[in-house]
Amino acid sequence: MKEEGEQKRSPVGQPGHIGKTRKGFGRVDRFEVSHPLICSSCGSTELSEVIGFQKQQVACLVPRSIEVVEYQRTKCQCLSCGAFVSGAQSEDIIPGQDMNIGLQAFLVSLGNYGHMSYEKQQELV
């Protein structure tokens, strides 16, 4: 139980903790690019050329092996209202995660029912 004067831990990195950044997978097996079709602000279909994009690499469980897919969402500007719009995000991924839903479920199963350690799961992926 916390005493009255004691501070709660911050949900972000603690002072003195060396942070880690995801470095990607070193290879991409497939690319998927999503382009916006309409402006989400005004509904116009008059969009500029691509002016930017967001990338997210995700490891996916596929029939033969694990495949690394880089999803790219292009960004355009609406020529009618000036709003910036991006392509839709794939339903197969979770924002900020580097494994898709199928691969995450598989690894949970290996850990819970197969009693495979986290280190062994990392080697597998």
C-alpha positions in Angstrom: 0.0 0.0 0.0 1.3 3.4 -0.9 2.0 5.9 1.8 0.5 9.4 1.6 3.7 11.2 0.5 4.9 8.4 -1.9 4.7 9.1 -5.7 3.1 6.8 -8.2 5.4 5.4 -11.0 5.1 7.2 -14.3 3.6 5.0 -17.1 6.5 6.2 -19.4 10.2 5.3 -19.1 11.6 5.7 -15.6 14.5 8.0 -14.9 17.8 6.3 -15.7 16.2 3.5 -17.8 17.8 3.0 -21.2 15.0 2.8 -23.7 14.7 0.4 -26.6 13.5 1.1 -30.1 12.1 -1.5 -32.5 14.5 -1.9 -35.3 12.3 -3.8 -37.8 12.9 -7.2 -39.2 15.7 -6.7 -41.7 13.6 -7.9 -44.6 10.2 -7.3 -46.1 8.5 -10.1 -48.0 5.5 -8.1 -49.3 4.3 -4.6 -49.4 0.7 -3.4 -49.1 -0.1 0.2 -50.0 -3.4 1.9 -49.0 -4.5 5.1 -50.7 -7.3 7.4 -49.5 -10.3 7.5 -51.9 -12.3 10.3 -50.3 -11.6 13.1 -47.8 -12.7 12.0 -44.3 -13.5 15.7 -43.5 -15.8 16.8 -46.4 -16.3 13.6 -48.5 -14.7 15.1 -51.6 -12.9 12.7 -54.0 -10.6 15.5 -55.3 -7.3 14.6 -53.6 -3.8 15.8 -54.3 -0.9 13.6 -55.3 0.7 11.6 -52.5 2.5 14.0 -50.1 3.6 11.5 -47.4 3.0 8.1 -45.9 3.2 6.1 -42.7 4.9 2.7 -42.5 4.4 -0.2 -40.1 6.2 -3.6 -40.5 4.3 -6.5 -39.1 5.2 -10.2 -38.9 2.4 -12.4 -40.1 1.7 -16.1 -39.8 1.1 -17.4 -43.3 0.5 -21.0 -44.6 4.2 -21.6 -45.4 6.2 -19.6 -42.9 6.3 -16.2 -41.3 6.1 -13.3 -43.7 7.1 -9.7 -43.0 4.7 -7.3 -44.6 5.2 -3.5 -44.7 1.9 -1.7 -44.8 2.1 1.7 -46.2 -0.7 4.3 -45.9 -0.3 7.1 -48.4 -1.3 10.7 -47.3 -3.0 13.2 -49.6 -4.5 16.6 -49.2 -8.1 17.3 -50.2 -8.2 19.9 -53.0 -11.7 21.0 -51.9 -11.2 21.7 -48.2 -7.5 21.3 -47.6 -7.8 18.5 -45.1 -5.0 15.8 -45.0 -6.3 12.2 -45.4 -4.6 8.8 -45.3 -5.4 5.4 -46.7 -7.3 2.9 -44.6 -5.4 0.7 -42.1 -5.5 -3.0 -42.8 -7.9 -5.0 -40.6 -5.1 -7.6 -40.1 -2.9 -5.4 -37.9 -3.1 -3.7 -34.5 -1.7 -0.1 -34.5 1.7 -0.1 -32.9 2.1 -3.9 -32.8 4.8 -5.6 -34.9 2.9 -8.9 -35.2 -0.6 -9.5 -36.7 -3.5 -11.0 -34.8 -2.9 -14.5 -36.1 0.8 -14.6 -35.2 0.1 -13.1 -31.7 -2.6 -15.8 -31.1 -0.2 -18.5 -32.2 2.5 -17.4 -29.8 0.1 -17.1 -26.9 -1.0 -20.7 -27.6 2.7 -21.9 -27.7 3.3 -20.2 -24.4 0.2 -21.3 -22.6 -0.4 -24.7 -24.0 3.0 -25.6 -25.4 4.9 -24.3 -22.4 7.4 -22.6 -24.8 9.5 -19.9 -23.1 9.4 -16.3 -24.3 13.1 -16.7 -25.4 12.3 -19.7 -27.5 9.3 -17.9 -29.1 11.7 -15.0 -30.0 14.0 -17.5 -31.7 11.1 -18.9 -33.6 10.0 -15.5 -34.9 
